[in-house]
């Protein structure tokens, strides 16, 4: 809410407004109401003007994570900033009901948004990386330049970005050997167990992992992570820098009574859990073949996967002597 400027500004600054705000204003029904922030335009206990921008401390709305599963995409988590000039209006209350003694003065604050120049902006983790990826495109920031009257400069988390369970709930341990790996492959520790490809009825069957190595969830109900937003901006002929932290609480269901069933389901969805060592897929180490290698995020970073086309390749538990590079033929079962 704004009104035409009255007199000269009594304050100015950069207003912060979150989309998917997790710390909403609690307006007071009367001046004597309790457990609330105050009336619109009044001063809240935290020193902010009630109803303008988001309430500090800044929180995005909570998100739920589940051990071992891909988190839902983080869509719509944004923060807008804009320059404001603040004005005040003081009135004396007349005699009568309303909760304020007659003759009291009440000051209400209003804002106008005349526009500003954005010089630079950054948004980043306040601490260790918490997402499944670290490619540099997990955040976006507003374009530099001039912003018109009432206009926001918007930053946020890029839609589709996901939290890694074990990076948020970092007292957990969930590791696995990725599918169709070779000897020497280290377990993947990003905490997100892949679910595809998975077709146990295919010939030969397809499984998303070779082996579940560990599954120990964190027992905390929630973990709050933070993001630092730093904005350099210019207005009224001066340059300013505003830094704020945006918090995000990640929750989980701590009823772990179904963990045994989860572990069994993951073992069932693995090659080794079905007695398929698949050593017939690759020549011995040292052969002229680019063996596959995964990183700690479960991404294939070098080599190539030899997708099976015959069950004998999966059942074999020794390297095929007759394997020829580039000729991925089935190998006779060990006698």
N, C-alpha and C positions, 0 to 999 in steps of 0.2 A: 504494500500500500504506500502510495506517495501522495503528497499534496504540493501545490505550487510553492516554491521556496518562499519562506517568510523571513525577511531580514537577512542576516549574514549567517553562513554555516557555523555551527558550534562544534563541528568535528568532521572528519573525513577519514577514509581508509579503503581497504580492499575487502569486499564482502565475499564470503565463502558459502556456496550453496551446493549441497550434495544431492545427487539423484540416488534413489534407494537409501534414503537417510535412515539411519538406525538410532538416532537420538533426537526425537521430535520435541518441539516446544510443547509444554503443558500450560495452557492458558488458564488464568484464574477467573472463576465466574464472578467473584466480587473482590473488592480490595482487601477483605479480611480472610479470603480463602487460604487454605494451607496446602502443602504438598504440591505446589505448582510454581511456575516461573514468574507469573505476574500478568498484568494486562497488556494488550497489544500496545507497543510503543513505550512501555515502561522499562525500568532497569531491572534485569534479572539478578538473582543472587551471584551469578558468575561474572557480573559486570557488563554483559551484553545487553543490547536493546532487544526486547522480546519481539519475536515475529519476523525479524529481518535476517535473511540468510539462514544458515544452519546453526544449530546450537553446539557450542563447544563443551566438552571435548568432542571432536568429530568422529563419528562412527558410521560406516556403511552397514546396512542391514545384514544380519547374521546369515551364514551359509553352513549347510550340513555336509560333512564328509563321512565316508565309510571305508573302513580298513580293507585294502586290497582291491578296491574298485576305482574306476575312473570317476573323478569328481565331475559334477555338472559344469557346463561352461559358465564362466562369469560374464554374463551379458548385462549391460546397462549400468555398470558401476562407473559413474562419472562425477566430476566436480567442476562447477562453474565459478569463475571469479569475475567481479566487476567493481569499478570504482564508484564510491558513493560520497555524497556530501550530506551531512546531517543537520537538521533544523529542529528547533524545539518550539513548543507552544504551551504556555502555562495558563491555567484557568483556576478560578476560585469556586469551590463547590457551593451551591446554594443550600439553605436549610432544607431538610427533608430526608427521606430514607435513602439507602444506597450503601451503607457501611462505612462512609467517610464522615467524620464530624463536620458540621457546617462551618464554612469559613476556611477549610483546609485548601491548600493549593496543590494542584496535580499537574505535573509536567509530562507531556507526551512528546515523543521524538518521531520525526519523519525523515525520509530520505529521498533524495533525487539522485539520478544516475546520468551524469553529463557526458560520459565517454572517457576513454583513456587510451594510452599507447602501451602495448605489451612489448617489452624488449626481449625477454627470454623466459623460458619456463622448463622445469624438469620435474619428473615424477619417478620415484624409484623405491625399492625395498628399504625399509628402515632396519637393516640387518641382513641376515642370510637370505638367499633366494628361496621362495616358497612355492614357486610354480613348477609344473612338470618340465618346462623348457626355459632356456636362457638364451634366446636367439636375438634379443635386442628389440623385438617388436611386440613385447607383451604390454607395453604402455604406449599411450599417445598423448601429445601435448598440443596446446593451442598454437595457431600460427602467429608469428610475430607481426606487428603492425598496429594500425589504429582500429579501435572498436567504437561503434556508434553509441549514441544515447541509449541506455537500458540494455545494451548488448553484453552477453556473457562471452568470456574466453574459456573454452571447455577442454579439460584433460580427463584422463581416466585409464582404466584397464581395458585393453583391446578385447572386444567381444570374441568369445571362443577360448580365451585363456583359461587354464585349469590349475587348481591347487594340487600339489603332490601330497598325499596323505602323510608320508614319512618325513617330509620336509616341514610340515606344519606341526604334526604330532611327532616331534623328533625324539621321543623316547620309545618309539616303535621300531621293530625290525621286521621287514618283509622283503625277502630276496628270492630270486628264482634264476634258473638257467634258461636262457631264451631258446626258442625252437630251432631244431636242426643245427645245433652247435657242434663244435669239435672239441676234442680234449684240450684243456688249457683255458677254456672260456671261463672268465670270472663271473660269479653271480651278479645279476643286475640288482641294484639297491634303491631304485627310485620309488619303490612301494606301490606301483600301479601294475597289477597283473593283467596282461593282455587277455582279451576274450575271443580273439579271432586270429587266424582262421580256425574254426572248430566244426568238424563234421566226422563224428565217430563211425558213421555208416558209409563213408566214402571208401573207395578201394584204390589205393591204400588210405587209411584214415588220416584226417588232418587234426592236429592239436596245436593250441596256441603257445605252449611252453614245453621244454624238455623235462623240467623238474621243479617243484616247489621246495625251496631249501629251508626257509624259516618263515613263521607267521606269528609274530608276537605284537599285538596291538598295544598302543599307548592307553593307559587307563584313565586319563584325564577327561572330564566332561567337555572341556572347551580350551582353546588356545587363541589368544588375541595376537594378531600380527599387525604390523604398522607399515605405512607408506609415507614418505616425505615429499611434500609438494613445495617447491621453491619457485616463486614468481618474482621477476624483476619487471617493474612497470613505471610508467611516468604519467604524472598528472599535475596540474597547477604549476607547471614549469620545473618540477622537482622529480628526481628519480628515487624509487623506493624498492626495497626487497622484502617480501613477505614470505615467511616459512611457516608451514603448518604440518602437523602429523595427522593422517587419517587412519583410524584404527578399523580393523575388520575381525570380528569374532567368528571363529570356525568351531562348530559344535560336532559332537558325535554321540551316538547311542552307545552307552557303556554296558549294555546287557550283552555280554559275550557268551551267553549260553549256547549259541549256535556255531561257535568257532569250530568245534569238532566236525560238524557237517560241512562247513566251508572248506576245511582242509581236505576232507575226503573228496569233495567235488573238484578241487583243484588238482588233486592227485589223479583223479579219473580223467581229467582233461589234459594229461601230459603224456609224452611219449614214454618216458622212463616208468611212469606209474602204470603203464600198460605193458611193461616188459619189452619195449622196443628201443634198443640201444642205437639203432640206425648207423652202425659203423660201416655199412655197405655203401653209404652215400659218398664217401670221400677216400682218396688215397692216403697212405700214411704221411705223417708230418715229414717235411723235407722234400716231398714230391713236387714236381713242377705244376702246382695247382694253387690258385689264390683262395685259401681257406677263409671262411667267413669269420668276422670278428665284430662283436657288439660292444657299445660303450655302456656306461652306468645308467643311461636313460633307456636302455633297451633298443637303441637305434643301431642298425647295421651300418658300420662306418667303413668297412673294407671287405674285400672278398665277395663271394657270391654263394647264395644258398642253392644247394642241389635238391630241388623238390623231388620227392620220391614218386615213382610211377609203378613200382612193383613191391609187393609186401616183403619179398626177400631182402630188399635193401634195408628195411626197417628192422627185421629180425636178426640180421647178422651182427655178431658181437666181436668180429675181428676185421681188420682192414682187408679189402680185396686185392690180392696180388695181381690180378689181371686187369685192374682198373686202368683205363686209358684216358688221359686228360681230354676233356671236351666230348667224351663218348660215354654218357652216363647210363650204361647198360646195366640190367639186373645182374646180380652176382649169385652164384650157387650158394645155397645154405651150407653152413658148416656141418660136416659129417660127424 
